[in-house]
């Protein structure tokens, strides 16, 4: 009997799909978002189609997604692998702490049901299991794969048409393998792509390096301290990357009337008033990723600023894989000043995914006007409310996880005009108080495709705690 790798037996509870691959019901040819595997956290690897020596790729934990049973997946792989016509053409090998796994070319049902190191490189996705069927997200082991040569129809990246709208290769990134959501709608966000990188260690050098609109990549090294209320104006076409242990303390990053900005891997501390990062005055195409925000809860509600603010007609923002903790007020989208009402109409499109909130009072986030898509965020043990929708603002939630939260979702905030929610039934509410939604549920969804980007809600705590926050960048 000919071996085929049909996926007809797959079932889905709701939108329990992983971030990087949508599997079809009849074959393993799928509608996948474009993802560029990273060889390390400093640069994106690419595989020449003429390569003859093995190229080693490290699977960063944020790029590994739970499939079913014992199977996990990474996608896309930079060359195509097996197919129904050529079921053993792939040269890919998988290693766990340097030890080869196998057998390769395994049938998907065996990877999911039996595991024990079985794997398959099918089309441009990798399905694999660990040697002992533990989770690669939490077992602390290093997983790599190698490729030698190319598959018969391989390409360095899948065709652009295979990517859902709202996702793109993270060409300005050193951490996440894919940019998704509104920062990739009506244009894209590449930051300082193509510029020569500089490293700064002082406040004066940092302010100078991020100013202006020319393309620039700025690495932050060590702790740079401001005076508490110390504005740093970030220009357009900028990538800011924190090296390992980088901290920006006592300052506010102002993104005012700018576009195309990426901020990654920075620890933000003790920003007095306003916000640690303030995206304002019609700024657009901003990506804030893998950062860590915290102040303290000993100075009272009004002492520290919020972690992130997006306001005054700003648009097309993605906030992903960040940690927010130990403060009162976390994220505010929109504002209610007289000028802001007109400016925010039809604006404030924001995507927030795979963020981790804990020991927060409220605003995870709160929305005034605008349209927010939230998926796969983890909200743990807050004592106010988690997500608030006001002034006609629209919030779509998909596969969020709330644990120990007093009031996960609310439209009832201090008598303000109400907002709207959709997708509330996709979330998990564990040991939480009741939602306080006073408006009819909406059917609104964002303009981009995203079903292939979703982790199952039940997997969110493990995925997010393993992947959110700053990473190692030398």
C-alpha positions in Angstrom: 0.0 0.0 0.0 1.3 3.4 -0.9 2.0 5.6 2.2 0.1 8.9 2.1 0.1 11.6 4.8 -3.5 12.7 4.6 -4.8 14.8 7.5 -8.5 13.9 7.1 -8.6 12.6 10.6 -7.7 15.9 12.2 -10.4 17.6 14.3 -10.4 21.0 15.8 -12.3 22.1 19.0 -12.6 25.7 17.8 -9.8 27.7 16.5 -7.1 25.6 18.1 -4.5 26.2 15.4 -0.9 27.0 15.8 0.8 30.2 15.0 2.8 29.2 12.0 0.8 26.6 10.0 -2.7 25.9 8.8 -3.1 22.3 7.8 -5.5 21.4 5.1 -8.0 18.6 5.7 -6.9 16.5 2.7 -3.2 16.9 2.4 -0.3 18.6 4.0 -0.3 21.4 1.4 -1.4 24.3 3.5 -2.1 28.0 3.6 0.8 29.1 5.7 2.1 32.5 6.9 5.6 33.3 5.8 8.2 32.7 8.5 11.9 33.0 8.2 13.7 30.5 10.5 16.5 32.1 12.6 19.9 30.5 12.9 20.5 32.4 16.1 19.1 35.5 17.8 21.4 37.9 16.1 20.6 37.3 12.4 18.1 35.6 10.2 19.5 32.6 8.4 18.8 32.0 4.7 19.5 28.8 2.8 21.0 29.1 -0.7 19.4 26.6 -3.1 22.8 25.5 -4.2 24.0 24.6 -0.6 25.8 21.3 -0.3 27.0 21.4 3.3 24.5 21.1 6.2 23.1 24.3 7.5 22.1 24.3 11.1 18.9 26.1 12.3 18.0 26.6 16.0 14.3 26.3 16.9 13.6 29.2 19.1 10.9 28.3 21.6 8.6 31.1 20.3 8.7 29.4 16.9 7.6 26.0 18.1 3.8 25.3 18.2 1.8 22.5 19.7 0.1 20.4 17.0 -1.7 17.3 18.4 -0.8 14.5 20.7 3.0 14.4 21.0 3.5 16.4 17.8 4.9 19.9 17.6 5.6 22.0 14.5 7.8 24.7 13.1 6.9 26.4 9.8 7.9 27.3 7.2 11.1 25.5 6.6 13.2 27.3 3.9 13.0 24.5 1.4 10.1 22.2 0.6 10.3 18.6 1.8 8.3 15.5 1.3 5.0 15.2 -0.7 2.6 12.5 -1.7 4.5 12.2 -5.0 7.9 12.2 -3.3 7.4 10.9 0.3 11.2 10.6 1.2 12.8 13.4 -0.7 13.6 15.6 2.3 17.2 15.8 3.7 16.2 17.5 6.9 17.5 16.0 10.2 16.3 16.9 13.7 18.5 17.0 16.8 17.7 17.2 20.6 20.7 18.5 22.5 22.9 17.5 19.5 21.5 13.9 19.4 19.7 12.9 16.2 16.0 12.1 16.4 14.1 9.8 14.2 12.8 8.0 12.2 12.4 10.7 9.5 9.6 10.7 7.0 7.2 9.4 9.7 3.4 9.4 9.1 1.7 12.2 11.0 -0.5 9.8 12.9 2.6 8.1 14.3 4.2 11.4 15.3 1.1 12.4 17.2 0.1 9.1 18.7 3.5 7.4 19.3 6.1 10.2 19.2 9.5 9.2 20.6 11.5 11.3 18.2 9.5 10.7 15.0 9.4 13.6 12.6 8.3 14.6 9.1 9.4 17.5 6.9 6.3 17.8 4.7 5.9 20.6 2.2 7.5 23.6 4.0 6.6 22.5 7.6 8.3 20.4 10.2 6.3 18.1 12.5 8.4 16.5 15.3 8.2 14.8 18.7 10.8 14.7 21.5 12.7 11.6 22.5 10.6 11.1 25.6 7.4 12.8 24.5 7.9 15.7 26.8 7.1 19.3 25.6 10.0 21.1 23.8 8.4 24.3 25.1 9.2 23.5 28.8 11.8 20.7 28.9 14.7 23.0 28.6 16.4 21.2 25.8 17.9 22.7 22.6 16.3 21.6 19.3 18.0 22.2 16.0 17.6 20.9 12.4 19.9 20.7 9.5 19.4 20.8 5.8 21.7 19.5 3.1 21.0 20.4 -0.5 17.5 21.2 -1.6 14.3 19.4 -2.2 13.1 19.1 -5.7 10.7 22.0 -5.7 12.2 23.9 -2.7 12.4 27.7 -2.5 14.1 29.9 0.1 10.7 31.1 1.2 7.2 30.1 0.3 5.5 32.2 -2.3 4.1 35.5 -1.0 0.6 34.4 -1.9 0.7 31.6 0.7 0.8 34.0 3.6 -2.3 35.2 5.3 -2.9 38.9 5.0 -1.4 40.5 8.2 1.7 38.3 8.3 5.1 38.8 6.8 8.8 37.8 7.1 10.2 39.7 10.0 12.9 41.3 7.9 13.7 44.0 10.6 13.7 41.6 13.5 16.3 39.6 15.3 13.9 37.7 17.6 10.4 36.8 16.3 10.3 34.8 13.1 7.1 36.4 11.9 5.4 39.8 12.1 1.6 39.4 12.3 -1.4 41.7 12.7 -2.0 45.3 12.0 1.7 46.4 11.8 1.6 44.5 8.5 -1.6 45.9 7.0 -1.7 48.8 4.5 2.1 48.6 4.3 4.5 46.8 6.5 7.0 47.5 9.3 10.7 46.8 8.6 12.3 49.4 10.9 15.9 50.3 10.0 16.3 47.3 7.6 19.5 47.7 5.6 21.2 50.3 7.9 24.5 49.8 9.6 24.0 48.9 13.2 25.4 51.0 16.1 25.6 50.1 19.8 24.9 52.8 22.5 25.7 52.7 26.2 24.8 56.3 27.3 21.6 58.4 27.3 23.2 61.1 25.1 24.3 58.5 22.5 20.9 56.8 22.6 19.0 60.0 22.0 21.3 60.9 19.1 21.2 57.5 17.5 17.4 57.1 17.3 16.7 60.6 16.1 15.9 61.5 12.5 14.1 59.6 9.7 17.1 57.9 8.0 17.1 54.1 8.4 19.0 53.0 11.5 19.5 50.0 13.7 20.4 50.8 17.3 21.5 48.2 19.8 21.2 49.1 23.5 23.9 47.7 25.8 23.8 47.8 29.6 21.6 50.0 31.7 20.8 53.5 30.4 19.2 55.7 33.0 17.2 58.9 32.6 16.0 61.4 35.2 12.5 59.8 35.6 10.6 62.0 33.2 13.1 62.0 30.3 11.7 62.0 26.8 13.6 60.3 24.0 12.2 61.1 20.6 12.4 58.2 18.2 12.4 58.9 14.5 10.9 57.0 11.6 12.6 53.9 10.0 14.2 52.8 13.3 15.0 49.5 14.9 15.9 49.5 18.6 17.2 46.2 19.9 18.3 45.5 23.5 21.4 43.3 23.9 21.3 40.8 26.7 20.6 42.6 30.0 19.8 45.9 28.3 17.6 48.2 30.4 16.1 51.7 29.7 15.3 53.1 33.1 13.6 56.4 34.0 12.7 57.6 30.5 9.8 57.7 28.0 10.2 56.8 24.3 8.1 59.2 22.3 7.0 58.0 18.8 5.3 61.2 17.7 4.3 61.6 14.0 6.6 58.8 12.9 6.3 55.5 11.1 8.1 52.2 10.6 9.5 51.6 14.0 10.5 48.3 15.7 11.4 48.1 19.4 12.6 44.7 20.6 14.2 42.9 23.6 14.4 46.0 25.9 13.7 45.9 29.6 11.8 49.1 30.5 11.7 50.3 34.1 10.4 53.3 36.1 8.9 55.6 33.5 7.3 58.5 35.3 4.0 59.9 33.9 2.6 59.2 30.4 4.1 55.9 29.1 7.3 53.9 28.7 6.5 53.8 25.0 4.1 56.4 23.7 2.8 56.1 20.1 1.0 59.3 19.4 0.0 62.0 16.8 -0.8 59.9 13.7 2.2 57.6 14.1 1.8 54.3 12.2 3.3 50.9 11.5 5.0 50.2 14.9 6.0 46.8 16.2 6.8 46.4 20.0 8.1 42.9 20.6 9.7 40.7 23.3 10.1 43.6 25.8 9.7 43.6 29.6 7.7 46.4 31.3 7.5 47.0 35.1 7.6 49.7 37.7 6.4 48.9 41.2 3.1 49.0 43.3 4.4 50.9 46.3 4.1 54.5 44.9 0.4 54.6 44.3 -1.8 54.7 41.2 -0.8 58.0 39.8 3.0 58.0 40.3 4.2 55.8 37.4 3.2 56.1 33.8 1.5 53.3 31.8 3.6 50.7 30.0 2.4 51.5 26.5 0.1 54.2 25.1 -1.3 54.4 21.5 -3.3 57.5 20.9 -4.2 60.6 18.8 -5.0 59.0 15.5 -2.1 56.5 15.5 -2.6 53.3 13.6 -1.4 49.9 12.5 0.5 48.7 15.6 1.4 45.2 16.7 2.4 44.5 20.3 3.7 40.9 20.8 5.5 38.6 23.1 6.0 41.2 25.9 5.8 40.9 29.7 3.8 43.4 31.7 4.0 43.1 35.4 4.2 44.8 38.8 2.3 48.0 38.1 -1.2 49.5 38.4 -2.1 50.6 34.8 -0.6 48.8 31.9 -1.7 49.7 28.4 -4.0 52.4 27.1 -5.3 52.6 23.5 -6.9 55.9 22.6 -7.8 59.0 24.7 -10.8 61.2 25.3 -9.5 64.7 24.8 -11.6 67.0 22.5 -9.0 66.8 19.8 -8.6 63.1 20.1 -12.2 62.2 19.3 -12.0 63.3 15.7 -8.4 62.1 15.3 -9.1 58.6 16.5 -12.2 58.0 14.4 -11.3 55.2 12.0 -7.8 54.8 13.4 -6.2 52.9 16.3 -6.0 49.5 14.7 -3.9 47.4 17.1 -3.0 43.7 17.4 -1.8 42.3 20.7 -0.8 38.7 20.9 1.2 36.3 23.1 1.7 39.0 25.8 1.9 38.1 29.5 0.3 40.2 32.2 0.7 39.4 35.9 0.5 41.4 39.2 -1.3 44.2 37.3 -4.3 46.2 38.6 -6.0 46.8 35.3 -5.8 47.9 31.6 -4.6 44.8 29.8 -5.5 47.0 27.8 -8.3 49.5 28.0 -9.6 50.8 24.7 -11.1 54.2 23.9 -12.3 54.2 20.3 -10.3 52.1 17.9 -10.3 48.4 17.0 -8.1 45.9 18.9 -7.5 42.3 18.0 -6.2 40.2 20.9 -5.2 36.6 20.6 -3.3 34.1 22.8 -2.5 36.6 25.6 -2.1 35.3 29.1 -3.7 37.4 32.0 -2.7 36.2 35.4 -4.0 37.3 38.8 -5.1 40.9 38.4 -7.2 42.7 40.9 -9.2 45.1 38.8 -10.2 44.3 35.3 -8.3 42.9 32.4 -9.6 44.2 29.1 -11.9 47.3 28.9 -13.8 48.6 25.9 -15.1 52.2 26.0 -16.4 55.0 23.7 -17.5 52.6 21.0 -14.2 50.8 20.9 -14.2 47.3 19.4 -12.2 44.4 20.9 -11.9 41.0 19.3 -10.6 38.3 21.6 -9.4 34.9 20.3 -8.1 32.1 22.5 -7.1 34.4 25.4 -6.4 32.7 28.8 -7.5 34.4 32.0 -6.5 33.0 35.4 -7.4 34.4 38.8 -8.7 37.6 37.2 -11.3 39.6 39.1 -13.1 40.9 36.0 -11.7 39.6 32.6 -13.8 41.7 30.2 -15.8 44.8 30.8 -17.7 47.6 29.1 -18.8 49.2 32.4 -16.1 51.7 33.3 -16.9 54.7 35.5 -20.0 55.7 33.5 -18.0 56.1 30.3 -19.8 55.4 27.0 -19.6 51.7 26.3 -17.6 49.6 23.8 -18.1 46.2 22.3 -16.6 42.7 22.3 -16.5 39.8 19.9 -15.0 36.3 20.3 -15.6 36.1 24.0 -16.5 32.4 23.9 -13.1 31.4 22.5 -11.3 32.3 25.7 -10.6 30.3 28.9 -11.6 31.8 32.2 -10.0 29.9 35.1 -10.9 30.8 38.6 -12.1 34.2 37.5 -14.9 36.6 38.3 -17.7 37.2 35.8 -17.3 39.4 32.7 -19.3 42.7 32.9 -20.3 43.2 29.3 -23.3 45.5 29.1 -23.6 45.6 25.2 -24.7 43.1 22.7 -21.8 40.9 21.5 -20.4 41.9 18.1 -19.3 39.8 15.2 -16.4 42.0 14.3 -13.1 40.4 13.1 -10.0 42.2 11.9 -9.4 42.7 8.2 -6.5 40.2 8.0 -6.6 36.4 8.0 -5.5 34.9 11.3 -7.0 31.5 11.9 -3.6 29.8 11.1 -1.9 32.0 13.7 -3.9 30.8 16.8 -2.6 28.5 19.5 -5.2 26.6 21.4 -6.4 28.6 24.4 -5.5 25.7 26.7 -1.9 25.9 25.6 -1.5 29.6 26.1 0.1 29.6 29.6 2.8 27.2 28.6 3.5 28.9 25.2 3.5 32.5 26.5 5.5 31.9 29.7 8.1 30.1 27.7 8.3 32.6 24.9 7.4 36.1 26.2 9.9 38.7 27.4 13.5 39.5 26.5 15.9 37.0 24.9 19.6 36.5 24.6 21.1 38.9 22.0 24.9 39.3 22.1 
